[in-house]
């Protein structure tokens, strides 16, 4: 009599188990997000309370959920933004320019765009090593200080690099445009290296010698400069 082969058991239970584990993981993620973001939990809760609101002529679920988010995360008023910018301006000047205040090294200006910080590559206290994009010790110190201020206040950052006009080429296929872009990029890397989140930096631009300061000669040393524009996110 032939030996009876072992019957093959189905694997359906494995599929069911995998679905169960996936569902549990999804539930865990949802619960964790709701704990970390109460405003999102409130919006999700509303969808279960009145899922058919939009069908009866009222506000849709999306509109009601957004209303909840806006109520729990109000925007700053213009007055609050201006006050905050003034506080940050004072903080920047105290942290960076506290020992020997010098307008030839840094200028801070409050504008409608936010806070503008002009940093000069002054030969007496250079920001970059001569005709390169490598930061000096002073430049590193400024970037470190600025990085902490930006990260603490969650400021949006725009970096612009400028250089003074020069008839002398730096090297073959590398001129003032490349230098200004590399200097702006070098500042971006330094900010991120110290504390600033990459998500806060929105633009890095180099202008070469195309935009000298008003009332200055294109060759003036004042035109070797970096401009940082810091703006506040209006949501608290």
C-alpha positions as CSV (number, residue, x, y, z in Angstrom):
1,X,0.0,0.0,0.0
2,X,1.5,3.3,-1.1
3,X,2.4,5.8,1.6
4,X,0.0,8.6,1.9
5,X,1.6,12.0,1.2
6,X,1.2,14.7,3.8
7,X,-1.6,17.0,2.9
8,X,-0.5,20.5,2.0
9,X,-1.9,23.1,4.4
10,X,-3.1,26.4,2.8
11,X,-1.2,29.6,3.4
12,X,-4.3,31.8,3.7
13,X,-3.6,32.4,7.4
14,X,-0.3,34.1,6.5
15,X,-2.1,36.6,4.3
16,X,-4.6,37.3,7.1
17,X,-1.8,37.7,9.6
18,X,0.1,40.1,7.3
19,X,-3.0,42.2,6.9
20,X,-3.5,42.3,10.7
21,X,0.1,43.4,11.3
22,X,-0.2,46.1,8.7
23,X,-3.5,47.4,10.2
24,X,-1.9,47.5,13.6
25,X,1.1,49.4,12.3
26,X,-1.2,51.9,10.6
27,X,-3.3,52.3,13.8
28,X,-0.1,52.9,15.8
29,X,1.1,55.6,13.3
30,X,-2.3,57.4,13.4
31,X,-2.4,57.4,17.2
32,X,1.2,58.7,17.4
33,X,0.4,61.5,14.9
34,X,-2.7,62.5,16.8
35,X,-0.8,62.7,20.0
36,X,1.9,64.8,18.5
37,X,-0.5,67.1,16.6
38,X,-3.7,67.7,18.6
39,X,-5.1,70.1,16.0
40,X,-4.9,67.3,13.4
41,X,-6.6,64.9,15.8
42,X,-9.5,67.5,16.2
43,X,-9.9,67.7,12.4
44,X,-10.0,63.9,12.1
45,X,-12.5,63.6,14.9
46,X,-14.9,66.0,13.1
47,X,-15.0,63.8,10.1
48,X,-16.4,61.0,12.2
49,X,-18.9,63.2,13.9
50,X,-20.6,64.6,10.8
51,X,-19.3,62.8,7.6
52,X,-22.3,63.9,5.5
53,X,-22.3,67.6,6.4
54,X,-21.6,68.6,2.8
55,X,-24.5,66.7,1.4
56,X,-27.1,68.8,3.4
57,X,-26.0,72.2,2.2
58,X,-23.7,72.9,5.0
59,X,-19.9,73.2,5.1
60,X,-18.0,70.3,3.7
61,X,-15.9,68.1,5.9
62,X,-12.7,69.7,4.4
63,X,-14.0,73.2,5.2
64,X,-14.9,72.4,8.8
65,X,-11.6,70.6,9.3
66,X,-9.7,73.5,8.0
67,X,-11.6,75.8,10.3
68,X,-10.6,73.7,13.3
69,X,-6.9,73.9,12.1
70,X,-7.0,77.6,11.7
71,X,-8.7,78.2,15.1
72,X,-6.0,76.1,16.9
73,X,-3.1,77.5,14.9
74,X,-3.9,81.2,14.5
75,X,-1.7,83.5,12.4
76,X,0.4,86.3,13.9
77,X,-0.9,89.8,13.5
78,X,1.2,92.3,11.6
79,X,2.0,94.1,14.8
80,X,3.2,90.8,16.4
81,X,5.4,90.1,13.4
82,X,7.0,93.6,13.5
83,X,7.6,93.3,17.2
84,X,9.2,89.8,16.7
85,X,11.5,91.1,13.9
86,X,12.7,93.9,16.2
87,X,13.5,91.4,18.9
88,X,15.4,89.2,16.5
89,X,17.3,92.3,15.2
90,X,18.5,93.2,18.7
91,X,19.5,89.5,19.3
92,X,21.5,89.4,16.1
93,X,23.4,92.6,16.9
94,X,24.1,91.5,20.5
95,X,25.3,88.1,19.5
96,X,27.4,88.9,16.5
97,X,28.5,92.5,16.9
98,X,28.6,92.8,20.7
99,X,32.3,93.2,21.3
100,X,33.2,95.9,18.8
101,X,30.1,97.3,17.0
102,X,31.3,98.2,13.5
103,X,29.1,99.2,10.5
104,X,31.9,98.3,8.2
105,X,31.4,94.6,9.2
106,X,27.6,94.3,9.5
107,X,24.4,96.3,8.8
108,X,21.0,95.2,10.1
109,X,17.8,96.7,8.6
110,X,14.1,96.0,9.3
111,X,12.1,96.1,6.1
112,X,8.7,95.0,4.8
113,X,10.3,91.8,3.6
114,X,11.6,91.0,7.1
115,X,15.1,91.4,8.5
116,X,18.0,92.1,6.2
117,X,21.5,91.4,7.4
118,X,24.4,92.7,5.3
119,X,27.7,91.1,6.1
120,X,30.8,92.8,4.5
121,X,34.0,91.0,3.5
122,X,36.1,93.8,5.0
123,X,39.9,93.4,4.4
124,X,40.5,94.4,8.0
125,X,38.4,91.6,9.2
126,X,37.6,89.4,6.2
127,X,34.6,87.2,6.0
128,X,36.2,84.9,3.4
129,X,39.7,84.0,2.6
130,X,41.1,86.2,-0.2
131,X,39.3,85.6,-3.6
132,X,37.8,82.3,-2.4
133,X,34.5,81.0,-0.9
134,X,36.2,79.6,2.2
135,X,35.0,81.2,5.4
136,X,37.5,82.7,7.8
137,X,37.2,82.1,11.6
138,X,35.2,85.3,11.8
139,X,32.9,84.1,9.0
140,X,32.5,80.8,10.8
141,X,31.6,82.5,14.0
142,X,29.0,84.7,12.4
143,X,27.4,81.7,10.6
144,X,27.3,79.7,13.8
145,X,25.6,82.6,15.7
146,X,23.2,83.3,12.8
147,X,22.3,79.6,12.5
148,X,21.2,79.3,16.1
149,X,19.0,82.4,15.8
150,X,17.4,81.2,12.6
151,X,16.7,77.7,13.9
152,X,15.3,79.0,17.3
153,X,12.9,81.4,15.6
154,X,12.2,79.1,12.6
155,X,12.9,81.9,10.1
156,X,12.8,81.6,6.3
157,X,16.2,82.3,4.8
158,X,17.2,83.9,1.5
159,X,21.0,84.2,0.8
160,X,22.5,86.5,-1.8
161,X,26.1,86.8,-2.7
162,X,27.8,89.9,-4.2
163,X,31.4,90.7,-5.1
164,X,33.2,93.9,-6.1
165,X,34.2,94.5,-9.7
166,X,37.7,93.3,-10.6
167,X,39.6,93.3,-13.9
168,X,41.8,90.5,-12.7
169,X,40.5,87.0,-13.5
170,X,40.5,84.6,-10.6
171,X,41.4,81.6,-12.7
172,X,40.5,80.1,-16.0
173,X,36.7,79.5,-16.5
174,X,36.1,80.8,-12.9
175,X,35.0,84.5,-12.5
176,X,33.1,86.8,-10.2
177,X,29.7,85.2,-10.9
178,X,31.0,81.7,-9.9
179,X,32.7,83.2,-6.8
180,X,29.5,85.0,-5.6
181,X,27.4,81.8,-6.1
182,X,30.1,79.7,-4.3
183,X,30.2,82.1,-1.4
184,X,26.4,82.0,-1.0
185,X,26.5,78.2,-1.1
186,X,29.3,78.1,1.4
187,X,27.2,80.2,3.8
188,X,24.3,77.8,3.3
189,X,26.4,74.8,4.1
190,X,27.7,76.5,7.2
191,X,24.2,77.4,8.5
192,X,23.1,73.8,8.0
193,X,26.3,72.4,9.5
194,X,25.7,74.3,12.8
195,X,22.0,74.2,13.6
196,X,19.8,75.4,10.8
197,X,17.3,73.1,9.2
198,X,17.7,72.8,5.4
199,X,14.0,73.3,5.0
200,X,14.3,76.9,6.3
201,X,16.6,78.0,3.4
202,X,14.5,79.0,0.4
203,X,17.0,80.6,-2.0
204,X,20.7,80.8,-2.6
205,X,21.8,83.3,-5.3
206,X,25.0,84.8,-6.7
207,X,24.9,88.2,-8.5
208,X,28.6,88.5,-9.3
209,X,29.5,92.2,-9.7
210,X,26.2,93.2,-11.3
211,X,24.6,95.0,-8.4
212,X,27.0,97.3,-6.6
213,X,25.7,99.3,-3.6
214,X,24.3,102.8,-4.3
215,X,26.7,105.7,-4.1
216,X,29.7,103.3,-4.3
217,X,32.2,102.5,-7.1
218,X,31.8,99.0,-8.5
219,X,35.4,98.3,-7.4
220,X,34.7,99.4,-3.8
221,X,35.5,96.9,-1.1
222,X,32.0,97.5,0.3
223,X,30.6,95.5,-2.6
224,X,32.2,92.3,-1.4
225,X,29.2,91.4,0.7
226,X,26.6,88.8,1.7
227,X,22.9,89.6,2.2
228,X,20.7,87.4,4.4
229,X,17.0,88.1,4.3
230,X,15.1,86.5,7.2
231,X,11.3,86.4,7.3
232,X,8.9,85.1,9.8
233,X,6.3,82.4,9.3
234,X,3.0,84.2,10.2
235,X,1.7,81.0,11.9
236,X,2.4,80.9,15.6
